[in-house]
Amino acid sequence: MAARPQQEQPELMVLRNYNENTDDQIKWGYEFDDGTKNEQTGYVKNAGTDNEMTIVMGSYSYPLADGRTITVT
């Protein structure tokens, strides 16, 4: 049995790529010219305690073939 041929993917251009650090949080993300996006924010909660943890929140989105966009948060 032969493998199914893969569809050729178009080459994407990066419109935006960032990584911003401050004393209390980090933000990072990217955006491609096809509308695909990813944005994240992270910080340390309860820093310096036994309950210290890293919290990350964000979203990503991507275009569908029919023109709609899916966003996941």
Number of C-alpha atoms within 10 A of each C-alpha: 3 4 5 6 6 6 6 6 6 7 8 12 10 12 12 11 13 10 12 10 12 8 6 10 14 15 17 15 17 16 20 15 12 15 13 18 19 18 18 16 17 16 18 14 13 11 12 9 8 7 8 11 13 11 11 13 11 14 13 16 16 17 14 12 7 6 7 9 12 11 13 9 10
